[in-house]
């Protein structure tokens, strides 16, 4: 699993991991989708099984004690327009109090670079970001 970088307004608190999946669903609702629309779109692409709009309501209002099944997570992902991986990460945060922080899909050099950046001050990180962005811009202009 990978951690997803999220841009937040300065001074805002990070959402509690205790409601991570519920918050993803609430974001879809805040974005204009209705519970019934989510229910219509909640089809597991692997099995064709559906979950109901009432399940979404339950996840937002009064989450069950256990995490959704893999089938349910795939259907949720389809309904809210998020990747299956993101839904699984949110479920792990909400039900297991686990937040993924490792990088996957990258080689050892990238992990080493990120580890070094993580140990830098914010000022040093901004300097390195500026250098990387300047290099990207120069490559595009070649």
C-alpha positions as CSV (number, residue, x, y, z in Angstrom):
1,X,0.0,0.0,0.0
2,X,1.2,3.5,-0.6
3,X,0.4,6.7,1.2
4,X,-1.4,9.3,-0.9
5,X,-0.1,12.8,-0.8
6,X,-2.9,15.2,0.0
7,X,-2.7,19.0,-0.3
8,X,-4.3,20.6,2.7
9,X,-4.9,24.2,3.6
10,X,-2.3,25.5,6.0
11,X,-3.5,25.3,9.6
12,X,-6.1,22.6,8.9
13,X,-6.0,19.4,10.9
14,X,-5.5,16.1,9.2
15,X,-8.6,14.0,9.2
16,X,-8.9,11.4,11.9
17,X,-7.9,8.0,10.5
18,X,-10.9,6.6,12.5
19,X,-13.2,7.7,9.6
20,X,-11.0,7.5,6.6
21,X,-13.3,5.5,4.4
22,X,-16.4,7.2,5.7
23,X,-14.7,10.5,4.8
24,X,-14.0,9.4,1.2
25,X,-17.7,8.6,0.8
26,X,-18.7,11.9,2.4
27,X,-16.4,13.7,-0.1
28,X,-18.3,12.0,-3.0
29,X,-21.6,13.2,-1.4
30,X,-20.3,16.7,-0.8
31,X,-19.2,16.7,-4.5
32,X,-22.8,16.3,-5.6
33,X,-23.5,12.6,-5.7
34,X,-26.5,11.2,-3.9
35,X,-26.6,8.0,-1.9
36,X,-28.9,6.5,-4.5
37,X,-26.4,7.4,-7.3
38,X,-23.6,5.7,-5.3
39,X,-25.8,2.6,-4.9
40,X,-26.5,2.5,-8.6
41,X,-22.8,2.8,-9.5
42,X,-21.6,0.4,-6.7
43,X,-20.9,-2.7,-8.8
44,X,-17.8,-4.9,-8.2
45,X,-16.1,-5.0,-11.6
46,X,-14.8,-8.5,-10.9
47,X,-18.0,-10.3,-9.9
48,X,-20.8,-7.9,-11.0
49,X,-22.1,-7.9,-7.4
50,X,-23.7,-4.8,-6.2
51,X,-24.0,-3.0,-2.8
52,X,-26.9,-0.9,-1.8
53,X,-27.2,2.8,-1.2
54,X,-28.1,2.0,2.4
55,X,-24.7,0.5,2.9
56,X,-23.1,3.8,1.9
57,X,-25.5,5.6,4.4
58,X,-24.4,3.2,7.1
59,X,-20.7,3.7,6.3
60,X,-21.1,7.5,6.7
61,X,-23.6,7.7,9.6
62,X,-22.8,4.7,11.8
63,X,-19.9,2.6,10.4
64,X,-20.1,-1.1,11.2
65,X,-17.6,-2.8,13.5
66,X,-15.9,-4.7,10.7
67,X,-14.3,-3.5,7.4
68,X,-16.0,-4.0,4.1
69,X,-15.1,-7.2,2.2
70,X,-12.8,-7.0,-0.8
71,X,-15.9,-7.2,-3.1
72,X,-17.6,-4.3,-1.2
73,X,-14.4,-2.3,-1.4
74,X,-14.2,-2.8,-5.2
75,X,-17.8,-1.7,-5.5
76,X,-17.2,1.3,-3.3
77,X,-14.2,2.3,-5.4
78,X,-16.3,2.1,-8.6
79,X,-19.1,4.2,-7.1
80,X,-16.9,7.0,-5.7
81,X,-14.5,7.1,-8.5
82,X,-11.4,6.3,-6.5
83,X,-8.9,3.5,-7.0
84,X,-9.3,0.2,-5.3
85,X,-6.0,0.8,-3.7
86,X,-7.1,4.2,-2.2
87,X,-10.3,2.6,-0.8
88,X,-8.3,-0.3,0.7
89,X,-5.9,2.2,2.3
90,X,-8.8,4.2,3.8
91,X,-10.4,1.0,5.1
92,X,-7.1,0.0,6.7
93,X,-6.9,3.4,8.4
94,X,-10.5,3.3,9.6
95,X,-10.7,-0.3,10.9
96,X,-7.1,-1.3,11.6
97,X,-5.7,2.1,12.5
98,X,-3.0,1.4,9.9
99,X,-1.7,4.2,7.7
100,X,0.5,3.1,4.8
101,X,3.7,5.1,4.6
102,X,6.0,3.0,2.5
103,X,6.6,3.6,-1.2
104,X,5.8,0.8,-3.5
105,X,6.4,0.5,-7.2
106,X,9.7,2.4,-7.0
107,X,13.2,1.1,-7.0
108,X,15.7,1.4,-4.1
109,X,17.2,4.7,-5.5
110,X,13.9,6.5,-5.2
111,X,13.3,5.1,-1.7
112,X,16.7,6.3,-0.6
113,X,16.1,9.8,-2.1
114,X,12.8,10.1,-0.4
115,X,14.3,9.0,2.9
116,X,17.0,11.7,2.6
117,X,14.3,14.3,1.8
118,X,12.3,13.3,4.8
119,X,15.2,14.1,7.1
120,X,15.6,17.6,5.7
121,X,14.2,20.8,7.1
122,X,11.3,22.4,5.3
123,X,13.7,25.0,3.9
124,X,16.0,22.3,2.5
125,X,13.1,20.5,1.0
126,X,11.8,23.6,-0.7
127,X,15.3,24.2,-2.1
128,X,15.5,20.7,-3.5
129,X,12.0,21.0,-4.9
130,X,12.9,24.2,-6.7
131,X,16.0,22.5,-8.1
132,X,14.0,19.5,-9.4
133,X,11.3,21.8,-10.9
134,X,14.0,23.9,-12.6
135,X,15.5,20.8,-14.1
136,X,12.1,19.6,-15.3
137,X,11.4,23.0,-16.9
138,X,14.9,23.1,-18.6
139,X,14.2,19.6,-20.1
140,X,10.8,20.7,-21.5
141,X,12.4,23.7,-23.1
142,X,15.2,21.7,-24.8
